[in-house]
C-alpha cells in the first residue's frame, strides 16, 4: 500500500523533455489573411486541419496548389491528396483519402513535396539505389499531380525517378520548384542532399533539374541520376550541409524585366543555404548563402562556382537554415530574407538584403536585422515572402517554432511556437535597421505544448480567392 501511495497516479508530462509525448503531426491550411487588419486569432484557426497518428509519425511533407493540399508521411511512405471541397478537422486514419504509395517501405517517400508546373515532386531520402548501398535517396516527378489525384496508386507509371549518387547523402531531403532558368518555357526544379559527402564530409549536394535536359515522358518510369539532369554543386567544407535551404525563383542581379529592351529575359538565380559553414578558421557555423548565377551554370564545389557568398555574423548562428526571395517594397527588385535560428543565443535572427542594393551596388551586408524575442525561440527556422493581401508588396512571414509565447509559469505552452508577419510597404515604411520580432504587424500563437508553430510554412491558393494561403505543419498528441 505504501508503494502505491508513493507512486500515485501518472500525470501528464509538462515542459522540457516531453517531446516524445507528442508523436504525431497535423497540418492546417490558414486562410483569411487578405485583410491584415483583421487576421485569424490563432494559427489553428484553419479552413482544413488534417490530424495524423503515431504510426504516421511527425516527418511530414506539405505542399499547396490551386484548391489542393498534398501531405506526405515519410513513416508510411505515402502521399495523400485533399481538395478544397474538404474542410474542418479530419483524422487521416478515419477517412478514405486518395493515396500514392512509394516503391518500397523505409524509403521515407513523402518526406518532402513541391509543386512544379502541373507536376508533383516527391522526396524519398532514405531510398537505397541498390541492394548493396545505403540511403543515397531519390526524387520522383509525376506529371499532372499538381492538382491532386483521385484514386490510390503506386508510384511507378508516367514518372521520373532521379537517384542520389552518394551513400547516406539522402537526396530528396528538400525539393523545390524554380523559375524558368533554362528559358525553354517550362519551370525547373532543385533537389538537395545535405548529408552528401561527395565533395566534403557532410558538405551537402544540390542538383538543378533543367526541364530541357530531362528524359522524355513515357508510360513507364524513367530513371536517371542527380548528376545527369542539368547542373550540380557540392558543399566545400566539412559539415556545412549545403542544401539545407534553396531558393531559385527570381533574378537577383537586376531589376524585374530589367533587360526587356535588349530582347533578353530575366533568368532566375539560385541561393543555396549551408547553415553550418564556417567563415574562416575562427568563425564556427556562421552559416552561408551561396549565390549561383542562373546564366553561368557550371557544376562543381560551391566555394568555386558561387558568384557571391553571404555569411552569418556570429558563431553558431546558422545563416541559411531558411531562405526566400520577394519584393517587400514594390520597387521591382527582389529582396533576400534568410534565417539564422541559432543567432543571439538561439533567439534567432532573420536578415533582409535590399534588392536594389544587392543587385545594383553589390552590397553584401543586410539592410535589416530582425531578432527573436527570447533565447531558444529559433526565430527564422522558416521564412516566406508572400503578397498575402494583394497590394503589390510581399509580406515577410517568419516562424519561431521553439518559442513559448507565455512565461516559465506556464510550461504547458512549452515549444508551442509563434508565427510572425511583417507587412510589406513602399520604401519599407516603418521598418528599422534592427527590429524585434515583437514589432511584427501580426503575431499568431496557440498555447499548446510542442505544437511548434512555424516549423514549416508552405503556400498556395487553397480557397480560390487569388491570394496565397499558408500551409502549416504542427506536432501534437493524438490521445488528447
C-alpha positions, 0 to 999 in steps of 0.5 A, a space after each residue: 500500500 505504501 508503494 502505491 501511495 508513493 507512486 500515485 497516479 501518472 500525470 501528464 508530462 509538462 515542459 522540457 523533455 516531453 517531446 516524445 509525448 507528442 508523436 504525431 503531426 497535423 497540418 492546417 491550411 490558414 486562410 483569411 489573411 487578405 485583410 491584415 487588419 483583421 487576421 485569424 486569432 490563432 494559427 489553428 484557426 484553419 479552413 482544413 486541419 488534417 490530424 495524423 497518428 503515431 504510426 504516421 509519425 511527425 516527418 511530414 511533407 506539405 505542399 499547396 496548389 490551386 484548391 489542393 493540399 498534398 501531405 506526405 508521411 515519410 513513416 508510411 511512405 505515402 502521399 495523400 491528396 485533399 481538395 478544397 471541397 474538404 474542410 474542418 478537422 479530419 483524422 487521416 486514419 478515419 477517412 478514405 483519402 486518395 493515396 500514392 504509395 512509394 516503391 518500397 517501405 523505409 524509403 521515407 517517400 513523402 518526406 518532402 513535396 513541391 509543386 512544379 508546373 502541373 507536376 508533383 515532386 516527391 522526396 524519398 531520402 532514405 531510398 537505397 539505389 541498390 541492394 548493396 548501398 545505403 540511403 543515397 535517396 531519390 526524387 520522383 516527378 509525376 506529371 499532372 499531380 499538381 492538382 491532386 489525384 483521385 484514386 490510390 496508386 503506386 508510384 511507378 507509371 508516367 514518372 521520373 525517378 532521379 537517384 542520389 549518387 552518394 551513400 547516406 547523402 539522402 537526396 530528396 531531403 528538400 525539393 523545390 520548384 524554380 523559375 524558368 532558368 533554362 528559358 525553354 518555357 517550362 519551370 525547373 526544379 532543385 533537389 538537395 542532399 545535405 548529408 552528401 559527402 561527395 565533395 566534403 564530409 557532410 558538405 551537402 549536394 544540390 542538383 538543378 533539374 533543367 526541364 530541357 535536359 530531362 528524359 522524355 515522358 513515357 508510360 513507364 518510369 524513367 530513371 536517371 541520376 542527380 548528376 545527369 539532369 542539368 547542373 550540380 554543386 557540392 558543399 566545400 567544407 566539412 559539415 556545412 550541409 549545403 542544401 539545407 535551404 534553396 531558393 531559385 525563383 527570381 533574378 537577383 542581379 537586376 531589376 524585374 524585366 530589367 533587360 526587356 529592351 535588349 530582347 533578353 529575359 530575366 533568368 532566375 538565380 539560385 541561393 543555396 543555404 549551408 547553415 553550418 559553414 564556417 567563415 574562416 578558421 575562427 568563425 564556427 557555423 556562421 552559416 552561408 548563402 551561396 549565390 549561383 548565377 542562373 546564366 553561368 551554370 557550371 557544376 562543381 564545389 560551391 566555394 568555386 562556382 558561387 558568384 557571391 557568398 553571404 555569411 552569418 555574423 556570429 558563431 553558431 548562428 546558422 545563416 541559411 537554415 531558411 531562405 526566400 526571395 520577394 519584393 517587400 517594397 514594390 520597387 521591382 527588385 527582389 529582396 533576400 530574407 534568410 534565417 539564422 535560428 541559432 543567432 543571439 543565443 538561439 533567439 534567432 535572427 532573420 536578415 533582409 538584403 535590399 534588392 536594389 542594393 544587392 543587385 545594383 551596388 553589390 552590397 553584401 551586408 543586410 539592410 535589416 536585422 530582425 531578432 527573436 524575442 527570447 533565447 531558444 525561440 529559433 526565430 527564422 527556422 522558416 521564412 516566406 515572402 508572400 503578397 498575402 493581401 494583394 497590394 503589390 508588396 510581399 509580406 515577410 512571414 517568419 516562424 519561431 517554432 521553439 518559442 513559448 509565447 507565455 512565461 516559465 509559469 506556464 510550461 504547458 505552452 512549452 515549444 508551442 511556437 509563434 508565427 510572425 508577419 511583417 507587412 510589406 510597404 513602399 520604401 519599407 515604411 516603418 521598418 528599422 535597421 534592427 527590429 524585434 520580432 515583437 514589432 511584427 504587424 501580426 503575431 499568431 500563437 496557440 498555447 499548446 505544448 510542442 505544437 511548434 508553430 512555424 516549423 514549416 510554412 508552405 503556400 498556395 491558393 487553397 480557397 480560390 480567392 487569388 491570394 496565397 494561403 499558408 500551409 502549416 505543419 504542427 506536432 501534437 498528441 493524438 490521445 488528447 
